[in-house]
Amino acid sequence: MYAQRQMENLGRGLVAVRQAADSVYIGWRLLGTDPENITFNLYRQTGDQEAMKLNQTPLAESTNYIDSAAPVTETNEYYVKPILDGIEQAASTSFQLAAHAAAQQYLEIPLRTPKGYTPNDIGVGDLDGDGEYDIVLHQTGQSRDNSSNGVTDQPVFQAYKTDGTFLWEINLGKNIREGAHYTQFMVYDLDGDGTAEFACKTADGTVDGTGKVIGDASKDWRNQHGKILSGPEFFTIFNGRTGAALASTDYIPGRGDIGGWGGAGGNGENDSSGNRVDRFLACIAYLDGVHPSIIMCRGYYGRSVLAAWDWREGKLTSRWVFDSIDGNNPYSGMGNHGLSVADVDHDGKDEIVYGAMCIDDDGKGLYTTGLRHGDALHVSDLDPERPGLEVFGVHEIEENTKGPGVAVFDAATGEILWRGAEDGDVGRGVAANIDATRIGAQMWWSGSNGLFDQSGNRVGDQPGSVNFLIWWDADLSRELLNDIHIDKYKKGRLFTAEGCLSNNGTKSTPALSADLFGDWREEVIFRASDNQSLRIYTSTIPAKYRTYTLMHDPQYRLSIAWQNVGYNQPPHPGFYFGNGMKTPPKPAITLVQAVKQANK
């Protein structure tokens, strides 16, 4: 039996949105620690009237409900009470739906967007210990890719509660460049105290949420091309509640030899310009099987370095460092524009799937496939008939390289199960169960001209998008999320977020997509078209299937932490979730509040 991971102690995440007229959709969480026989009573309090129970018999089939008699002109407050062994338990935190609330399926969060900036990627965590998710938002100004010259704006991060309460702002300063490859950030409860920390790379002039400056604010390390190839680099842990810097240390690894991070690439530019040295990734992993560690990474085209850190009892300590060192190492050049975290060898501890290679929980190389660098990566139980997890990825062709443009390999061993698009330069690819008539994941990629099963057989037409995924409707297969639209494979459009915009250019990704509240379906966050607010959309389609929140599956929760790293990728659980799935395994987790109480 594995040790139990310490995970955040979530509330019921109850949400209520008006559909039309008197109809209100209500959803709430089943927790990963809930017993199988738990049921619920749902209550509505209208105005000053006494609360009334809405269900005739305990709710056992799902964790959503349609209230078809909610008065429009009154404030309606909803809450649930769990029932265990016939005894009603304490009420959940309530959700208040205002009188005359519009028929809309989103919550709106007003923003303090700096002039000239745009709301971009989001990380979530319980910043104040109330059992519900809060938001850390990356506000982006003028940004530039590593291959481009020019000065960028200063990266800004802001924290909000979902009711719109502003918590803090951190400005990384002029010595951190703005762009998808520089500003990897993590939001997670790293020390098990019940509140999440915020962590990222910092530099001279970073200003924390209390106004304190890190390093020397007078220093300007930008060169004549606007790039930052000299000067100190720091790694900082911030208090999630206040934004205060708690600890800073030197970033591992340092730049070292600027030309030592990879040769000439597809754009013909040599790394001496700083294109390859400033490629950063990050993730959270349970390296000891119980406590989360944070891994900060540098490089993937050539040299790749992963540095694991522990934040415990107010101290930041280095756990291990993996370094592929040079081009003679088989682990060099195998990294992606993103990564994934999963317990690939089923020992209760996490590994880091770093594109075409995998690093074990002890910081040593587990395997490398030799398939080289790529842009998209999906790790889950893609084939439920086959034991263990699988990895689907796409791969680029660079100078003097050949090989498959797409491949599936065993997540534990790196054994290649099938490969395709030989010698093709493939930029995007997706794997998920999107065909509700089939069991197991389907795969497709840019230029695939079809949908393929786990064995590489063509089983259908290529979907209309190759970007993101979401669980949205009532069945177990996944939907296609692209730009501000959600589509069902073979059936067409389900939803459009009118008045919103997606992020990151042609990648058209949301600010975040995750199971943030309500039942097991995923919410999606977009920025409003005026950049002055965020909208969190939730499905209002009644679902009969009941399972615990995806955020209590460790692999899915860690997927949310890294979703916005590099080239944004959709999250996946550590088990097969789709048409024909079995009952999900009970997660081996302990909630942090219970841990804290036990240690008193």
C-alpha positions in Angstrom: 0.0 0.0 0.0 1.4 3.4 -1.0 1.9 6.2 1.5 -0.8 8.8 1.4 -0.1 12.1 -0.3 -0.8 15.3 1.5 -3.3 17.2 -0.6 -5.4 20.3 -0.2 -8.6 20.1 1.9 -11.3 21.3 -0.4 -14.8 22.3 0.5 -17.9 21.3 -1.5 -17.3 23.9 -4.2 -21.0 24.6 -4.6 -22.0 26.8 -7.5 -25.4 28.0 -8.7 -26.0 29.7 -12.1 -29.4 30.7 -13.5 -30.3 29.0 -16.8 -33.5 30.8 -17.6 -36.7 32.1 -15.9 -36.9 30.2 -12.6 -34.4 27.5 -13.5 -31.1 27.3 -11.6 -28.4 24.7 -12.1 -26.5 23.7 -8.9 -23.4 21.6 -8.7 -21.0 20.5 -5.9 -18.0 18.3 -5.2 -17.7 14.8 -4.2 -14.3 14.5 -2.5 -11.7 11.8 -3.0 -12.0 11.0 0.7 -15.8 10.6 0.8 -17.1 7.2 1.6 -19.0 5.4 -1.2 -22.3 5.5 0.7 -22.4 9.3 1.1 -25.5 11.1 -0.1 -26.7 14.7 0.0 -29.6 17.0 0.9 -29.7 20.3 -1.0 -31.2 23.4 0.6 -32.3 26.8 -0.7 -33.0 29.8 1.4 -34.9 32.5 -0.4 -34.7 36.0 1.1 -35.6 36.0 4.7 -37.6 32.8 4.5 -36.7 29.6 6.3 -34.4 27.3 4.2 -36.2 24.5 2.4 -34.9 21.1 1.3 -35.3 20.7 -2.5 -34.9 17.0 -2.8 -37.5 14.4 -1.7 -35.0 11.6 -1.2 -31.3 11.8 -0.6 -29.3 12.7 -3.7 -27.1 9.7 -4.5 -26.9 9.5 -8.3 -25.0 12.7 -9.1 -23.7 15.9 -7.6 -25.8 18.3 -9.6 -29.4 19.4 -9.5 -31.9 21.7 -11.4 -34.0 23.9 -9.2 -37.0 24.7 -11.4 -38.7 27.0 -8.9 -36.1 29.5 -7.8 -37.7 33.0 -7.6 -36.0 35.5 -9.9 -36.8 38.5 -7.8 -35.3 37.2 -4.5 -31.8 36.3 -3.4 -31.4 32.5 -3.3 -28.7 30.9 -1.1 -27.9 27.3 -1.7 -26.0 24.7 0.4 -25.7 21.0 0.8 -25.6 18.7 3.8 -23.8 15.3 3.4 -25.6 12.3 4.8 -23.6 9.5 6.4 -25.3 6.4 7.8 -28.6 8.2 7.8 -27.3 11.2 9.8 -27.1 14.7 8.2 -23.7 16.3 8.6 -22.7 20.0 8.8 -23.7 22.3 6.0 -21.3 23.2 3.2 -20.3 26.8 2.6 -23.2 28.4 0.8 -23.4 30.0 -2.6 -25.5 33.2 -2.9 -27.3 33.8 -6.2 -28.3 37.5 -6.3 -31.9 38.6 -7.0 -32.5 39.3 -10.7 -29.3 37.4 -11.6 -28.9 37.2 -15.3 -29.2 33.8 -17.1 -25.5 33.2 -17.7 -23.3 30.3 -16.9 -20.2 32.1 -15.7 -18.8 33.8 -12.6 -17.2 37.2 -13.4 -14.0 38.4 -11.6 -13.2 42.2 -12.1 -9.5 42.8 -12.7 -6.9 45.5 -12.0 -5.3 45.1 -15.4 -2.3 47.5 -15.8 -2.5 49.8 -18.8 -1.2 48.1 -21.9 -1.4 44.6 -20.3 -3.5 41.5 -21.1 -4.7 38.8 -18.7 -3.0 35.5 -19.7 -2.3 32.2 -18.0 -3.7 31.3 -14.6 -2.6 29.0 -11.7 -5.0 28.1 -8.9 -4.6 27.1 -5.2 -6.2 27.7 -1.9 -4.3 30.9 -1.0 -6.1 31.7 2.3 -7.1 28.2 3.6 -10.9 28.5 3.2 -11.1 25.3 1.2 -11.8 26.9 -2.2 -9.6 27.8 -5.1 -8.1 31.3 -5.6 -6.5 32.6 -8.7 -3.0 33.7 -9.6 -3.1 35.6 -12.9 -0.2 36.4 -15.2 -0.7 39.8 -16.6 1.4 40.2 -19.8 2.5 43.3 -21.5 4.8 43.4 -24.6 6.4 40.0 -24.8 9.0 38.5 -27.1 10.1 35.0 -28.0 13.7 34.0 -27.2 14.7 34.2 -30.9 13.6 37.9 -31.1 15.5 41.0 -30.1 13.9 43.9 -28.3 12.9 45.0 -24.8 9.8 43.5 -23.2 7.5 44.8 -20.5 7.9 43.6 -16.9 6.0 40.4 -16.0 3.2 41.0 -13.4 1.3 38.5 -11.3 -1.9 39.2 -9.4 -3.9 37.2 -7.0 -7.7 37.2 -6.7 -10.4 35.3 -4.9 -13.2 34.1 -7.1 -15.6 36.7 -5.5 -13.4 39.4 -7.0 -11.4 40.2 -3.9 -7.9 41.5 -4.8 -5.1 39.9 -2.7 -1.7 41.1 -4.1 0.5 42.0 -7.0 4.1 40.9 -7.7 6.2 42.6 -10.4 9.1 40.5 -11.6 10.9 43.6 -12.8 12.9 44.6 -15.8 15.5 41.8 -15.3 13.0 39.0 -16.1 12.0 39.0 -19.7 8.3 38.6 -20.7 7.4 35.6 -22.8 6.1 32.1 -22.8 9.6 30.6 -22.2 10.8 32.8 -19.3 8.0 33.1 -16.7 7.1 29.6 -15.5 5.2 29.9 -12.2 3.8 27.3 -9.7 0.9 27.7 -7.3 0.7 24.8 -4.8 0.7 24.1 -1.0 4.3 23.1 -0.8 4.6 22.7 3.0 1.2 21.2 3.9 0.1 24.2 6.0 -3.3 24.4 4.3 -2.4 27.5 2.1 -0.8 27.5 -1.3 2.5 29.2 -2.0 3.5 31.0 -5.3 7.0 30.3 -6.7 8.9 31.5 -9.8 12.2 32.7 -11.1 13.1 36.2 -9.9 15.9 38.7 -10.4 17.3 42.1 -9.3 14.4 44.5 -8.9 11.6 42.0 -8.4 9.0 43.6 -6.1 6.9 41.2 -3.9 3.3 41.6 -2.8 4.2 43.8 0.2 6.5 46.2 -1.8 9.8 44.6 -0.7 12.5 44.5 -3.4 14.5 41.4 -4.1 18.1 41.9 -5.0 19.4 45.3 -6.3 16.7 47.5 -7.9 19.3 49.8 -9.5 20.7 47.0 -11.7 19.6 46.7 -15.4 21.0 43.6 -17.0 19.4 44.0 -20.4 21.8 44.0 -23.3 21.6 46.0 -26.5 19.2 43.4 -27.9 16.9 43.6 -24.9 18.0 40.1 -23.7 19.2 39.3 -20.2 22.2 37.1 -20.5 24.1 38.3 -17.4 23.4 39.2 -13.8 22.1 37.1 -10.9 19.2 34.8 -11.2 17.1 33.8 -8.2 14.4 31.3 -7.3 11.8 32.7 -4.8 9.0 31.2 -2.7 6.2 33.7 -2.0 3.4 33.6 0.6 0.2 32.9 -1.2 -2.0 34.9 1.1 0.1 38.1 1.0 2.5 37.8 -1.8 5.4 38.4 0.6 8.8 36.8 -0.4 9.5 34.1 2.0 12.9 32.8 0.7 15.1 33.4 -2.2 18.2 31.4 -3.4 20.3 31.2 -6.6 18.5 29.7 -9.5 19.7 26.2 -10.4 21.2 25.9 -12.9 22.9 29.2 -13.7 23.5 30.2 -17.4 27.0 28.8 -17.5 28.3 28.7 -21.1 25.6 30.6 -23.1 26.5 28.5 -26.2 26.2 25.2 -24.3 22.5 24.7 -24.4 22.0 23.4 -27.9 23.2 24.0 -31.5 21.6 25.7 -34.4 17.9 24.9 -34.6 15.1 25.1 -37.1 15.3 28.9 -37.2 19.0 28.7 -38.1 20.0 30.7 -35.0 22.9 29.6 -32.9 22.4 29.5 -29.1 25.1 32.2 -28.5 22.3 34.7 -29.1 20.5 33.5 -26.0 17.7 31.6 -27.7 18.4 28.2 -26.1 19.7 29.2 -22.6 16.5 30.9 -21.5 14.1 28.0 -22.0 12.5 27.3 -18.7 9.9 24.7 -17.5 8.6 23.9 -14.0 6.3 21.4 -12.2 5.2 20.0 -8.9 5.9 16.3 -8.0 5.6 14.1 -5.0 9.1 12.7 -5.1 8.9 11.0 -1.7 5.3 9.9 -2.3 3.9 12.1 0.6 5.1 15.7 0.3 5.1 17.9 -2.8 8.4 19.2 -4.2 8.9 21.9 -6.8 11.1 21.2 -9.9 12.5 24.2 -11.8 14.0 23.4 -15.2 16.3 24.9 -17.8 16.9 23.8 -21.4 15.4 21.1 -23.7 16.9 21.5 -27.2 20.3 20.4 -26.0 21.4 20.4 -22.3 18.6 19.9 -19.9 18.8 20.5 -16.2 16.0 19.8 -13.6 16.5 21.0 -10.0 14.2 19.7 -7.3 13.5 21.8 -4.2 11.7 21.2 -0.9 9.9 24.0 1.0 9.5 22.7 4.6 9.0 24.6 7.9 10.2 27.9 6.4 13.3 26.4 4.8 14.1 26.0 1.1 16.5 23.2 0.4 17.8 21.5 -2.7 16.7 17.9 -3.1 18.6 16.8 -6.2 19.8 18.1 -9.6 19.6 16.2 -12.9 22.0 17.5 -15.6 22.4 16.0 -19.1 25.6 18.1 -19.3 26.4 17.9 -23.0 25.5 16.6 -26.4 27.2 13.2 -25.8 24.6 12.4 -23.1 21.6 10.5 -24.6 19.2 12.6 -22.4 20.3 15.8 -24.2 17.9 17.2 -26.8 15.0 15.1 -25.6 13.0 17.9 -23.8 9.7 19.4 -24.9 8.1 22.8 -24.8 6.3 21.3 -21.8 6.3 18.4 -19.5 4.1 16.0 -17.5 4.2 14.5 -14.0 3.0 11.0 -13.3 3.8 7.9 -11.2 4.9 6.0 -14.3 6.4 3.0 -12.5 3.6 2.6 -9.9 5.9 2.9 -6.8 3.8 5.7 -5.2 6.3 8.4 -6.2 6.2 10.7 -9.2 8.4 10.9 -12.2 8.9 13.8 -14.6 8.1 12.9 -18.3 10.3 15.5 -19.9 9.2 15.0 -23.5 11.1 12.1 -25.0 12.8 11.2 -21.7 11.8 10.5 -18.1 13.5 11.4 -14.8 12.9 9.1 -11.8 11.8 10.4 -8.4 15.4 10.2 -7.2 16.6 12.6 -9.9 18.3 9.9 -12.0 17.4 9.2 -15.6 14.8 6.5 -16.0 14.9 6.2 -19.8 15.2 8.2 -23.0 13.4 7.2 -26.2 15.7 9.1 -28.5 12.7 10.6 -30.3 14.0 14.1 -29.7 12.3 17.5 -29.0 8.6 18.1 -29.5 5.8 20.6 -28.8 2.8 18.5 -27.4 2.7 15.7 -24.8 -0.2 13.6 -23.3 0.3 11.1 -20.5 -2.5 9.0 -19.1 -4.0 5.5 -19.4 -4.7 5.9 -23.1 -5.3 2.2 -23.6 -7.4 0.7 -20.8 -6.8 -2.8 -22.1 -3.1 -2.4 -21.6 -1.5 -2.2 -18.1 0.0 1.1 -17.0 0.2 4.6 -18.5 1.1 5.6 -22.0 2.6 8.7 -23.5 1.6 10.3 -26.8 3.7 13.0 -28.2 4.6 14.9 -31.4 8.2 15.6 -32.6 9.9 18.3 -34.6 12.4 17.8 -37.4 15.5 19.9 -37.0 18.8 20.0 -38.9 20.2 16.5 -39.6 17.5 14.7 -37.6 15.0 12.0 -38.7 12.4 9.9 -37.0 8.6 9.8 -36.3 6.6 12.9 -36.2 4.2 11.2 -33.7 4.7 8.2 -31.3 3.1 6.4 -28.4 5.4 4.8 -25.8 5.1 3.0 -22.5 5.4 5.6 -19.7 7.2 3.2 -17.4 9.9 1.9 -19.8 10.0 4.1 -22.9 9.2 1.2 -25.1 7.8 2.6 -28.4 4.4 1.1 -29.0 3.7 2.7 -32.4 5.0 5.6 -34.5 3.8 7.6 -37.5 4.4 10.6 -39.7 7.9 9.4 -40.4 10.4 12.2 -40.8 7.5 14.7 -40.5 7.8 18.0 -38.6 4.7 17.8 -36.5 3.8 20.8 -34.3 0.6 19.8 -32.5 -1.2 16.7 -31.4 -3.9 15.5 -29.0 -4.9 12.2 -27.3 -8.2 11.6 -25.5 -11.3 9.6 -25.7 -13.4 12.0 -27.9 -15.4 9.3 -29.8 -18.3 8.3 -27.5 -18.8 5.1 -29.4 -15.3 3.8 -28.8 -13.3 2.8 -25.7 -9.8 4.1 -25.1 -8.1 7.3 -26.4 -7.9 8.5 -29.9 -5.0 10.4 -31.3 -4.7 13.1 -34.0 -2.2 15.7 -35.0 -1.7 18.6 -37.4 -1.8 17.0 -40.8 -2.9 13.6 -39.6 -5.8 13.4 -42.0 -7.7 11.2 -39.6 -8.4 10.0 -36.1 -6.3 7.0 -34.9 -6.7 4.5 -32.1 -4.2 3.2 -29.5 -2.7 0.9 -32.1 -2.3 3.5 -34.8 -5.3 2.4 -36.9 -7.3 5.1 -38.6 -10.8 5.1 -37.0 -12.4 8.3 -38.1 -12.0 11.8 -39.6 -9.7 14.3 -38.1 -11.4 16.7 -35.7 -11.7 20.3 -36.5 -9.1 21.4 -33.9 -5.8 20.2 -32.6 -5.6 22.3 -29.4 -7.3 21.6 -26.1 -9.8 19.4 -24.3 -12.5 19.6 -21.8 -15.1 17.4 -20.0 -18.3 19.4 -20.5 -21.4 17.5 -21.5 -23.1 14.6 -19.6 -21.2 11.6 -21.0 -17.7 10.4 -20.1 -15.9 11.1 -23.4 -14.1 14.4 -23.7 -15.0 17.5 -25.8 -12.8 19.7 -28.0 -11.9 23.1 -26.6 -10.5 25.5 -29.1 -10.4 29.3 -29.0 -13.7 30.3 -27.2 -15.6 27.3 -28.5 -16.5 23.8 -27.2 -17.3 21.2 -29.8 -18.5 17.6 -29.6 -16.7 15.2 -32.0 -19.1 14.2 -34.9 -21.9 16.4 -33.4 -20.6 20.0 -33.6 -20.8 23.1 -31.5 -21.9 22.9 -27.9 -20.9 26.2 -26.5 -19.4 29.6 -27.3 -18.1 32.1 -24.7 -19.5 35.2 -26.3 -17.6 38.4 -25.4 -14.4 36.6 -24.5 -11.0 36.0 -26.0 -8.5 33.1 -25.9 -4.8 33.5 -25.3 -1.4 32.7 -26.8 -2.0 33.5 -30.5 -2.9 30.6 -32.8 -2.6 28.2 -29.9 -6.0 29.7 -28.8 -5.8 28.4 -25.3 -7.9 29.4 -22.3 -6.5 31.2 -19.3 -7.1 27.8 -17.5 -9.3 24.8 -17.8 -9.8 22.7 -14.7 -12.3 21.1 -12.3 -12.5 24.2 -10.1 -15.9 23.7 -8.5 -19.2 21.9 -9.0 -19.2 18.3 -10.0 -16.5 16.4 -12.0 -16.9 18.4 -15.2 -14.2 21.0 -16.0 -14.6 24.7 -15.8 -12.9 27.0 -18.3 -11.6 30.6 -17.7 -11.4 33.2 -20.4 -10.6 36.9 -20.4 -13.3 39.3 -21.3 -12.7 41.0 -24.6 -12.0 44.4 -22.8 -9.3 42.7 -20.6 -11.0 44.1 -17.5 -12.4 40.8 -16.1 -12.2 37.1 -16.1 -15.1 34.8 -16.7 -15.3 31.3 -15.2 -17.7 29.2 -17.3 -19.2 26.0 -15.9 -21.4 23.4 -17.6 -25.1 23.5 -16.8 -25.9 20.2 -18.5 -27.2 17.7 -15.9 -25.0 14.7 -15.6 -26.0 11.4 -14.0 -22.5 10.0 -13.6 -21.0 10.6 -10.1 -17.3 10.6 -9.3 -15.0 12.5 -6.9 -13.5 15.8 -8.0 -10.7 15.4 -10.5 -8.6 17.7 -8.3 -8.3 14.8 -5.8 -6.6 12.6 -8.4 -2.9 13.4 -7.8 -1.9 13.3 -11.5 -4.7 15.5 -12.6 -4.1 18.0 -9.8 -0.4 18.2 -10.8 -1.5 18.6 -14.4 -3.3 21.8 -13.4 -0.2 23.1 -11.8 1.9 22.6 -15.0 -0.9 23.3 -17.5 0.4 26.8 -18.4 4.1 25.8 -18.5 5.7 26.5 -21.9 3.2 25.6 -24.6 -0.1 25.0 -22.7 -1.3 21.4 -22.7 -4.6 20.0 -21.3 -4.6 18.0 -18.1 -5.1 14.2 -17.8 -5.9 12.0 -14.8 -3.7 9.0 -13.8 -6.4 6.5 -14.9 -8.5 6.0 -18.0 -11.5 8.4 -17.9 -13.8 8.0 -20.9 -16.4 5.9 -22.5 -16.4 2.4 -21.0 -14.3 3.3 -18.0 -14.3 1.4 -14.8 -14.9 2.9 -11.4 -12.0 5.3 -10.7 -9.5 4.1 -8.1 -9.8 5.6 -4.7 -7.0 8.1 -4.3 -4.4 7.4 -1.7 -4.5 10.9 -0.2 -4.7 12.6 3.2 -6.1 16.1 3.4 -3.7 18.7 4.9 -6.1 19.9 7.6 -6.3 16.4 8.9 -2.5 16.2 8.9 -2.2 19.4 10.8 -4.7 18.4 13.4 -3.0 15.0 13.9 0.3 16.7 14.5 -1.0 19.0 17.2 
